[in-house]
Amino acid sequence: MFERILYPTDFSDVSKKAMGYVKQLKDAGAKEVTVLHVIDERSLTGSVHEVFIDFMAVENELRKIADEECGKLVAQFLEKGLNAKFRIEKGIPFLEILKVSKEEKSSIIVIGSHGKSNIEEMLLGSVSEAVIRKADQPVLVVKR
């Protein structure tokens, strides 16, 4: 039923918890996992009031870190017997998640309820809420 999983991650604790659910879906027939990390383009723009920042260097460093972390996650999924790959995209996170889900023909999205930038009092993170509202396929949201 859920053969192709999209697993968006920001490497937060709750997204790591969601990884356990992805692994459990193998027993329910999952065959393939795409690990997705989105570099939020809104964090890479400056204003005239900021001191000069080399945003390209910041993006390159974020990509390097994401590449290493995604590689580790893929290795864990491969160990579990799932075909796995990763993608690193730049854009607005929920839009990129929805775009990649269509491109990869995902049958389910497994996402953490809150990301790194979460405000503690919010009931649901803004990215996961937008994905739930707009996704064409089922979304499994993992609480913290």
C-alpha positions in Angstrom: 0.0 0.0 0.0 2.7 2.5 1.0 5.5 1.3 -1.3 7.2 4.7 -1.9 7.9 6.9 1.1 8.9 10.5 1.1 10.7 11.3 4.4 11.3 15.1 4.7 13.8 15.9 7.4 15.4 19.0 9.0 17.5 16.7 11.3 15.5 17.8 14.4 14.7 15.3 17.2 11.1 14.8 16.0 12.2 14.2 12.4 14.6 11.6 13.8 11.7 10.0 15.7 9.8 9.9 12.4 12.6 7.8 10.9 11.6 5.0 13.2 8.1 4.9 11.7 9.6 4.9 8.2 11.6 1.8 9.1 8.5 0.1 10.5 6.6 0.7 7.3 9.0 -1.8 5.7 7.1 -4.5 7.5 3.9 -3.2 5.9 5.3 -3.5 2.3 7.4 -0.3 1.9 10.1 -0.7 -0.6 11.6 2.7 -1.3 12.4 5.8 0.7 13.4 9.2 -0.6 15.0 11.3 2.2 14.4 15.0 1.5 16.1 18.0 3.1 15.0 21.5 2.0 17.3 24.5 2.5 14.9 27.3 3.3 15.6 30.0 0.7 14.1 32.6 3.0 17.0 32.1 5.3 19.5 32.9 2.5 18.3 36.4 1.7 19.5 39.6 3.3 18.3 43.1 3.6 20.1 46.4 3.1 20.4 46.7 6.9 22.4 43.6 7.3 26.2 43.5 7.3 27.5 41.8 4.2 27.1 38.1 4.4 28.3 35.6 1.7 24.9 33.8 1.3 26.4 31.5 -1.3 29.0 30.3 1.2 26.3 29.8 3.8 24.2 27.8 1.3 27.2 25.7 0.3 27.9 24.9 4.0 24.3 24.0 4.6 24.4 21.7 1.6 27.6 20.1 2.8 26.1 19.4 6.2 22.8 18.1 4.7 24.7 15.9 2.3 26.5 14.2 5.2 23.4 13.8 7.4 21.2 12.5 4.5 23.9 10.0 3.6 23.8 8.7 7.1 20.0 8.3 7.0 20.1 6.6 3.7 22.7 4.1 5.1 20.3 3.3 7.9 17.4 2.7 5.5 19.6 0.5 3.3 20.6 -1.5 6.4 16.9 -2.1 7.1 16.5 -3.4 3.5 14.8 -0.4 2.0 15.9 1.1 -1.3 16.9 4.6 -0.4 18.2 7.8 -1.9 18.3 11.5 -0.9 17.5 14.8 -2.4 18.5 18.2 -1.2 16.4 21.1 -2.6 16.3 24.8 -2.0 13.0 26.7 -1.7 10.1 27.1 0.6 10.0 23.8 2.6 6.3 22.8 2.3 6.2 23.6 -1.4 9.4 21.6 -2.1 8.0 18.7 -0.1 4.8 18.7 -2.2 6.8 19.1 -5.5 9.2 16.3 -4.7 6.4 14.0 -3.5 4.8 14.3 -6.9 8.0 13.9 -8.8 8.9 10.8 -6.8 5.3 9.4 -7.0 5.3 8.9 -3.2 2.5 6.9 -1.8 2.9 8.4 1.7 4.8 11.3 3.3 6.2 10.7 6.8 7.0 13.9 8.6 7.7 15.2 12.1 5.1 17.4 13.7 7.6 20.2 14.4 10.9 21.3 13.0 13.9 23.0 14.5 12.4 26.5 14.4 9.2 25.5 16.2 7.6 27.7 18.8 6.9 25.4 21.8 3.3 26.4 22.2 2.2 25.8 18.7 0.0 22.7 18.3 1.5 21.8 14.9 4.4 23.1 13.0 3.7 25.4 10.0 5.5 23.1 7.5 3.7 19.9 8.6 0.4 21.7 8.7 0.8 23.0 5.1 1.8 19.6 3.9 -1.2 18.0 5.6 -3.6 20.5 4.0 -2.2 20.3 0.5 -0.8 16.8 -0.1 -2.5 14.5 -2.5 -1.4 11.4 -0.6 -1.7 10.3 3.0 0.6 12.1 5.5 1.8 10.4 8.6 2.7 13.0 11.2 4.9 11.9 14.1 4.5 13.8 17.4 7.5 14.8 19.5 
